[in-house]
Amino acid sequence: MSDFDVQSIRNDFPILKRKVYDGKRLVFLDSAASAQKPRAVIDAVSHYYETTHSNIHRGAHALATEATDAYEAARKKVARFIGASLPEEIVFVRGTTEGINLVAQTYGRAGIEEGDEILITEMEHHANIVPWQMLCEEVGAKLRVVPVNDKGEFVWDEFERLLGPRTKLVAVTHVSNTLGTINPVRDIVEAAHRQDVPVLIDGAQAVPHMRVDVSVLDCDFYTFSGHKLFGPTGIGVLYGKEHLLRAMPPYQGGGAMIRSVSFDKTTFEDPPFKFEAGTPDISGAIGLGAAIDYVEKIGLQNIGEYENELVKYGQEKLRAIDGLRLIGTADEHASILSFVVEGIHADDIGRLIDREGVAVRVGHHCTQPLMKRFGVPATVRASLAFYNTKGEVDALVAAVRKAIHVMTRTCPIEHAEVRPSTESIDDTQDRIVREFSAITDWEERYQKIIDLGRRHPHIPEEYKQDKYIVRGCQSTVWLHAKLENDGRVTFTAESNAMIVNGLITLLLRVYSGRTIGEIIDTQPRFITEIGLSTHLSQARANGLAAMLEQIKNYAVVLKTLAAANRA
Ligand SMILES: Cc1ncc(COP(=O)(O)O)c(C=O)c1O
């Protein structure tokens, strides 16, 4: 790996020079969601638009020919890159999601029937669950699921047990986006083929990190997204064996996929054109071609070795943090570091480390069944690429340590603050604004919200029911309303995320214990006046709006009920 120069690689990615939050250097650890783009990709796309753009395949002029050649050259490049025998086996799609939907809606609908089974795993991304569920519902087939063990590994014995005469397709991820587990896809294909069962591999998280050769894997379908491979968004690849693509009915109808159309009968092009109706993402394909050139220049072997070292380093450093649990510790592991911290919601960690300039993903990562398997609502996921450094992993670890300190340090005040019962709703808003105006630094304002959250009282267990959950919040929020005898409404609410509890404290100070009319008529001006509208993340702002809407909805419902009772 002596020729792997990460500093010079970083210089190829303009965005990595960015600063966030008043000059903090960006530590980008969210490449599994979407990877950053090297200058070569950005230039290829703008060069195409500056010099070549035209629609393809049907124009009879110089630009149309050049654009068509460039698009088809990208297809050939992809075919070579993943070891396909023919460029015709490469269908350009929008991304992995569309690749899987295409197979479900064509191959699946044509060949899978009532009583048949589709075999997936417990670690699939929703993109490799939902299209099969939809198909099963449509045709009466059944989805079977291979479980994962405590390390997040595919349980081979269960796979063999579930792979039976009714199995018509195996759909499995090559690398788990949440756990980092690398699945034994070559062996899976071999076992499935012994029973004549075709295999689709979701390669979204594999292709950016390792050499993939579909001729060695012998899989029937392989799909991935360009944007995770350092290419543009909006372009992806579905590889399918030629005889399968030929036999499959078209996906969408329209221009470019037909040979002839009359009102009596339409005939279709051969693959791949049969599956590419309408104007495709021409610049995306060209950008993807440039991304492939770029990673091949660095070398996938080098990339794999470098990232391996980085992920091991990260695991070791994170393991040393008290109370931190890594989720996904498979022996065969790619560039993902997923973890939870005991007693602290992943959302809170994510929010706090974001303020340090460290960008990670927090949530269920579109793998809700996997979260259930590990008994956690969400994880923090740092995902690494070859442009990351050990220094950045250190920054992540330091930020996590700091976040834990912030969340667990002893709180100076023991009990939740209560507002004087005589204070008007307007005065309460004024008081909140005064309290926050005294703090000029936003870090400290966050700290204050967290402190409020830590003092927020727990709600009775009987209120922690699904029917009280506020829809639209990233974390879970339970909100309960009670109409008191004096006509005021008492709200009780709690979240499993500390910062959200701080926001709840503020909302309830304003709205709880007020009359229905006051609740309906009062706008929460304090939210803008203390700067929450500009400083909260979009997800948090949406959550706050959802809580507020629910408070107002309760008031409207109570008003209607009161009117009905009077009538
Ligand atoms: C394993 C896996 N499959 C499928 C997808 C969906 O990819 P896209 O959104 O690019 O279609 C993702 C995206 O995160 C993924 O990680």
The ligand as a Gaussian input file, in Angstrom:
#p B3LYP/6-31G(d) Opt

LIG

0 1
 C      -27.487000      -2.019000       1.078000
 C      -28.290000      -0.973000       0.384000
 N      -29.201000      -1.326000      -0.525000
 C      -29.934000      -0.430000      -1.187000
 C      -29.788000       0.913000      -0.950000
 C      -30.616000       1.889000      -1.722000
 O      -29.795000       2.643000      -2.551000
 P      -30.382000       3.858000      -3.407000
 O      -31.080000       4.736000      -2.435000
 O      -29.184000       4.489000      -4.017000
 O      -31.311000       3.285000      -4.407000
 C      -28.874000       1.338000      -0.003000
 C      -28.739000       2.771000       0.321000
 O      -28.298000       3.157000       1.366000
 C      -28.093000       0.380000       0.673000
 O      -27.188000       0.739000       1.582000

